[in-house]
Amino acid sequence: MADSVYKVIELIGTSTESWEKAAAAAVSRAGASLRDLRVAEVVKLDLQLDASGKVEAYRAKVNVSFKFEGS
């Protein structure tokens, strides 16, 4: 197996329905513009609240790695 290098980026996905959908949104968007996605790791979950404390959105901070193709 040849040596490989992977780049890791941090993304934050949001959803009005769930943390799972927030994480999936981040990975889906990354997959639309990056090739060779390898691993997605959820590193933090939090909530966006309105002025009265009601949940407006679920947020998932996700680290995504993909194969680095630099020269």
C-alpha positions in Angstrom: 0.0 0.0 0.0 1.4 3.4 -1.0 1.8 6.2 1.6 -1.0 8.7 1.8 -1.6 12.1 3.3 -5.1 13.3 4.4 -6.3 16.8 5.1 -8.8 17.5 7.9 -11.2 20.3 7.9 -13.8 21.5 10.5 -17.4 22.0 9.4 -20.5 23.0 11.3 -23.8 21.6 10.0 -27.2 22.8 11.2 -30.7 21.4 11.2 -34.0 22.4 12.7 -34.8 18.7 13.3 -31.9 16.9 14.9 -28.1 16.6 15.5 -28.0 13.6 13.2 -29.4 15.7 10.3 -27.0 18.5 11.2 -24.0 16.2 10.9 -25.3 14.7 7.7 -25.8 18.1 6.2 -22.2 19.0 6.9 -20.9 15.7 5.3 -23.3 16.0 2.4 -22.1 19.5 1.6 -18.5 18.5 1.9 -19.1 15.6 -0.5 -20.4 18.0 -3.1 -17.1 19.8 -3.5 -14.4 17.4 -2.1 -13.2 14.1 -3.4 -12.1 11.0 -1.5 -13.8 11.7 1.8 -12.5 9.2 4.3 -13.7 9.9 7.9 -16.2 12.2 9.5 -15.9 12.7 13.3 -18.6 14.6 15.3 -16.5 16.6 17.8 -19.2 18.8 19.4 -23.0 19.1 19.6 -24.8 22.3 20.6 -28.0 24.2 20.2 -28.9 27.6 18.8 -31.5 29.2 20.9 -33.9 32.1 20.4 -34.4 35.0 22.8 -36.9 33.0 24.9 -34.6 29.9 25.1 -36.5 27.8 22.6 -34.4 25.6 20.3 -34.0 27.1 16.9 -31.4 24.7 15.4 -29.3 21.7 16.2 -25.6 22.2 15.4 -22.9 19.5 14.9 -19.2 20.4 14.6 -17.7 17.8 12.3 -14.1 17.1 11.4 -13.9 15.6 7.9 -10.8 14.1 6.3 -10.1 13.6 2.7 -7.1 12.4 0.6 -4.7 15.3 0.0 -3.6 15.6 -3.6 -1.0 18.4 -3.3 2.1 18.6 -5.4 
